[in-house]
C-alpha cells in the first residue's frame, strides 16, 4: 500500500469515527512498519471487537495521530527502524498516561520491556507478535480494552444536579465528609468524589471492583439485591458489611464508608513485571477485588499464580452469573 493510499484510508477511518464515536467506542492506534505483521495484528484486532482503528506505519504518522488526541489505546510494534521499546520511550515522554500494548517481534519478550511498562503511568501489557503467541495477544488486548471501556463508561455517568433532586444528605468516605442526593446510586457518589473504584463490569453487579465496607448506616442504604448477594458470594467477600456500590442507593443520612485500599493490577503481564520488587501499595485483582500482595510485601511468583487461578475461576463464575441473570 502506498503512503497516499494509507493516508486516504486513514482519513476515511477518522471521518467515519466522528459519526460513530461514543463513550463505548474505543479508538485504537496500531503502529507497525512491517506489512505482514501489520496486517496480522490488524486482523487480530478487528476479530476481537468493533473498534475505530488508526493504522500507522511511519513514525511521523504515529506522532501526528497521537497529537490529535484520537487514541484510547496504542498497540505499538516496530516503527521505521526503531523497536517498540525505543519508540515507546519517545512517546512516553509526551503521552505518559496513554495505555500501551508493546508488541515485541521476539518469541521470548525481553524482561526490560515489562519493567519499562510497569514504571509508566498508563496501563498496558507486553506481547509477542509471533503467531505461536496469538492467544496471549488476544487475551492481553481483551484485558486492557476491558479496563479502558469500564473507565470510559464511569466517566460518562450523568450525576444529578441540585435541580433534579429534593434533598442532599451527608455521608463519609474514608473519613472524608461529602454529600449525596437522596436516592442516588452509591457508585455515582464514589466516582464524583474521585474514589479509586474500577467498575470493571460496567456497574452491572457482576464483579467486585466497586465493593465497599459500610462501617455505619447500613439501614440508610437500599437493601442488597439478589444479584449483589450472588456476586459477593461468588467473589468470596464474606464480610457482613460489604456492599457493591453499583447495587445500592443512598436513602438517608448516617452512611460511613471504608473503601478497600490498593492498586488494581491491569494484567498478568503487569504483575509478572513486578515480581521480585516490594509492593508500594497492596496489589488488587482487577475483577474480583481480592488482594494479591499486601503493601510492603515482596512480590513473588506465587502472587502471579494466584492471579492466574483467580482469572480462571472468574471466567467460570461469570458463566454462572450470566446463566442466572435472566432469573433475577
N, C-alpha and C positions, 0 to 999 in steps of 0.2 A: 504493500500500500504506500503510495507517495505521500509526502508531507501535506500537499494541498488537499488530497483526499481525506487524510486524517483530520485536517482542520475542519473540512466540511462536515465530516461525520460527527466530530466533537461539537460543532456549533449546533447541529441538528439535535443532538442529545441534550444540550443545555437548554435549547429553546423548548423542547418537549417537557423538560423538567420544570420550567417555570409554570406551565399549565397544570402539572400533576402533583407538584410538591406539597406535602402537608407534614404534620408532626410525625406521622407514622412512616414516611418515606425516607430511607437513608440514602445519602449521596456518597458514593464510594469512588475515590480516585485510585486508579490502577496504573502504576508506573513500572514499566519493564521494556527494555530495548530489544531483547531477543524475540523475534517474531513468533517462533514456535512456542516458547514459554509463555509469551504474552497471550497468545490465542488459547493455550491450555488453561491458564489462570482465568481468563475471561469466561471461558466455557464453564469452568467450575463455579465461578461467582454467580453467573446467570442461572445455573442449575440449582442453586440453593434457595434463591428467593427473588423477589421483584425489587430491583434497586435502580437508582439512577447512576450509571457508571460513566466516569470521565476518564477515557483512556489517554495515557501519556507515554510516549516512547523516547522523549528527549528531556533533558534537564530543564531547558528553558520553558517547555510546555508545562512541566510539573510546577515550577515556580509561579508561572502565570495563573495556573488553576488554583493553587493553594492561596495565592494572594487575593483572588476574587472572593474568598470565603466560602466557596462552594464545595465543602468537604465535611463529612461527618466521620469518615474513616479513610486512612491512607493504607493501601496494600502496596508495599514498596519492595520491588525486586532490584535487579541491577539496571542502572540507567547510564546510557552512554558508556564510558569506560570505568565508571565507578561502581563499587559493590553496594549492596543495600545498606551495609553498615556505614560506609563513607557518606552516602547520600543522607542517611538518617541523621548523622552528626551535623550536617549542614542545615537540614530542615528543622531539626530540633531546637536550634538557636532562635528561630523565628516563630515556629509553631509548636511550642513545647508542651501544650496541653492537648494537641490533636492525637486521638487514638491511632496507633500504627501497628500493622502486622508486617514484620520483616520477613521477606521470602528469600532465604538463602538457597543458592544453587548447589550447595554441598548436601550429600546424603546425610552426613552427620554434622549437625549445626555446631559451629564454634561456640564455646561456652561464653566468650566475651560478648557475643551478641545478646544473650539473655541478661547479662549483668548491665549492659548499656540500657536496655529497655526497662529493666527494673528500676533504674535510677532516674528515669524520666518522669514527668508529672502526669502524662496521659496513660490511659490503659492500653493494652495491646497484647501481642504474642509474637512468637518466632516459629516459623515453619520451614520445611524444605520443599522446594519445587519439584523434587524428583517424584515421578509417578508412583513409586513404591510407598510414598508417604501421603498419598491422595486423601485417605480417610482422616488423617491427622489434620491436614489442611482444611478440610470441610469442617471438622469439629471446632477448630480454633476460630474460624470465620463465624460459625454459628454462635459460639460462646460470646465473642466480642460484640457482634452485632446485636445479640440479645440484650446485653447490658446497655449498649448505646440507645437502643429503642426504648428500654424502660426509662432511662434518664430523660429522653426527649418527651415521652408521654407525661412524666412527672412535671416537667417544666411547662407543659401545655395545659395543665389543670386550670380551671377557672375558679378563683377564690371569690367568695361572696363579698359584696361591698356593703357598707353600712345601710344603704337604702334598701337592700334586698332582705334584710333580717330584722327581727323585732328587738332582740336583746343580745348583749355580749356578756360572757361570764369569765371570771379569772380562772386560770389553771397554771400549774407549774410543770416545767420540763427540765429535768436535771437541775433543780433549784432555781431556775430562771423563771420569773413571773411573766406571763403573757396572757392573751385573751383569746376566746373562741366564740364564734356565733353559736347560739343555741340551735342544735340540730345539725351542726357542721360535722363532716366526716373528720375523725381524728387524724387521718393521714394528711388531709389538707392542712391541718394546724401544724403538723410537724414540718411539712415541706415549706410552708410560708415562713416558718421560723428557722429555715436552713438547717434542720436537723439531719444528721447523716443516716438516712434510710435509703434503701436501694429500689424497692418496689419492682423487683425483678419480673414478677408475673403480670405487671400492669395494673395492680390493685384489684385483682380478682379473688384474693384469698387462697391462692394455690401455692404460695411459698411462704417463707418465714422472715423475709428480709425487711419487713416493717413491724416486726413484733416489738412490743414494749412491755415494761412491768409497771403495773398500777400499784403504787405504794399507798395511796389513799383515794377514796372517792369512786370505788368500783360501781356503786349504785348510781352514780351521776353519769354513767355511760350506758348506752343501749346494751341489752343482753347479748351474749355471744350467739352468733348464727350457727346453724348446723355445719355449714361449710367451714367456719372458723374452728369449731371444735374438732372436726375431722382433720384439718390441716395441722393444728397444734399437736394432735396425737401422732400423726404420721411423721412429723418432723421431730418427734421426741422432746418437745418442750413441755415439761411436766409441771412447772411452777403454776400454782393455782391463780396467781395474779398476772399471768401472761395474757396479753391480748394482741390481736392483729389490728393494727391501726386502720387498715383499709376496710375493716368489717364492723367498726363501731362508731357511734356518733356521740358528741358531747351534748348531754341533756341538761346539766345543771352545774353549778359551781362546786369546788372542792376536789377537783381531779389533780393528783400529784403523780407525775410520771418519771420513770427512770428508763433511759434508752441504753441498750447494750453497747458497750464500748468496743471499738476495734476498727480495723481496716478490712474492707471486703477484698478478697483475693479474686481477681478477674478471670484467671485461668490456671490450669495445672502448670503451664509453661512459666507463668509469673512466679508461682510458688517454688518451682524447681530452680529458678534462677536465684532464689534467696536461701537455698539450702547451705548450711554452714555459717550463716550470719545470725546475729541476735535479733529477735523481733523488737522493733522500736515501739510497737503497739500490738495488741492482740490481733491475730490474723483470723478472719471470719470467712466461712464458706459463703460464696456469692448467692446461693439459693436457699439453703436450709437455715442460715444464720448461726450455725454451730461454730464454736471457737476451735480452730485448728491448732493454733500455737498461742500460748499465753504471753503477754507482754514481758519482755526481759529474758525469755527462754531461748535457748539455741534452737534454730530451725533445722530439724532432722528430716531424713528421707521418710521416716515413719509418718510425718505430717503429710507428705505428698501421697503416700499410700492411703492414708486416711481420707484425703480429699478424693482420690480416685474411687475408693469404696463408696463414699457418700454420693459421688456422681452417679454410680451405678444404681445405688438404692433410690436416689432421687428420681431417676428415669422410671423405675418400677412404680414408685409411689405416685408419680404424676399420672401414670397409666390408670392407677386405681382412682385417683381424684377425678380424672376425666370421665371414667366409666360411671362414677357415682353422681357426677354433676347434674345429669338430667333429672335425677330423682330428688334433688334438693330444692 
